[in-house]
Amino acid sequence: MTYTDDRIAAEAGLTDRVALLQNAMHKLGADVIRLQTQLTDLASAPAQRAEEEPPAAAPFIFNLSRDAYRGELAALVAWVDDFLVPVYAGPEGWCPVWWEHHEAVGRLHALRLAYEELTDTSVSGGSGPGRWHRDHLDPTLDRLRGAGGPFAACLSPAGHRPERPRSRFA
């Protein structure tokens, strides 16, 4: 190998390491945003009394105002990162900045809404959790990580690829 070959090989390895570090920085940034939002919500929330009814299910995330969207996205990030990824998806095969993919946000929010409804067996019956797995979890994970899904490019060695900007005519 020549000096130039060695240098090119070293630069390729460095590029891969830089991509991994960038993905880790995105993840840390999301954690900071999520924690700041949770802290703000806790500080501004009035104390709830025990006799109050639990809140109704949230509307679909894309139907919310900008401020409500941010709060719901923070809750979704917590649910996905603290529950869904560790229990079902695993960090391999998962985009570390998944919230930058609008399709992923929509599908994961719908998955969480279905989870809240179907895992409450007093409402959905004993088969609710099984239906959630079969009808919602498995198809969502397959779509997100599939060859044509939003995470397809992110799972390459180069790491996360943001979505292409839409044309003004789209």
ABEGO torsion letter per residue (X at the ends): XBAAAAAAAAAAAAAAAAAAAAAAAAAAAAAAAAAAAAAAAAAABBBBBAABBBBBBBBBAAABBAAAAAAAAAAAAAAAAAAAAAAAAEABGBBABAAABAAAAAAAAAAAAAAAAAABAAAAEAAAAAAAAAAAAAAAAAAAABAABAAAAAABAAEBBBBBBBBAAX
